[in-house]
Amino acid sequence: MSDTGCGIRPEDLSHIFEPYFTTKPSGTGLGLAIAHNIIEAMGAEIAVQSVPGAGTTFTLKVPSICHHEY
């Protein structure tokens, strides 16, 4: 998922999945922390790339759950 918003500052990028970390005046800092925990509990991964002034991209890597019998 990508956006073309203001991006995430490089000094903030390593903290975005930490509980209670926020740059918003009224944010709780729990949204990405909870999402990260759920994704990892499912055996998946989340990665983020961001360019200040250009936007942010989140990538999810989800393990296959299909089991085929041949």
N, C-alpha and C positions, 0 to 999 in steps of 0.2 A: 504494500500500500504506500503510495507516495502523495505528497502535497507540494504546493508551490508557495508555501508560507515563508515566514521569516527565518526558518531553520533553527537549529540549536547551537548555542555557543560552544566552541570546542572545550572550554573549561567545565561546562555543564554535562557534556556527553557521557562521561564515565559515571555520573551520579543519577541518571534519569530513572533507573530501576530500583533505586534505594527508597525504602519507605520514608515518607514525609518530606522528600526533596521536591521542592516546587520553585518555579520562577514566577508563578502567577500570584497576584495579590490576594486572591480569595481561594486559591487551590489548597487541597489537602495533601497532595503528594502521594496519594495512594493508588491512583488509577493504573499507572504503568507498573508499579511494584506488584499489585495484585495480578495483573495480566501476565507478568513475567513468571510469577510463582505458578499460576495455572498452566501456562505453556510448558514449563519445565516438568511439572508433575505428570504431564501427558507424555513425557519423553521427547518433546519437541524442542526447538531452539528458536530464539528471536534475535535478530541482528538489526542494527540501526546504522544508517549513514546519513549525514546531514551536512549541508553547506549553508552557512549563514547567508541570508539574503536570497537563497535559491530554493530552499525546501528540504524536506526530510523523507527518507524512505525506510520503512520497516519491512523486513523480510522474515517470514516464518518458514522453518524447515520442519515438516511433519513426517514422522516415520510412517511407512506403509503398514496398513492393517489388513491388507488382503492376503488371504492364504488360499492358494489354488491347489487343487488336487488334480493330477493328470492321470 
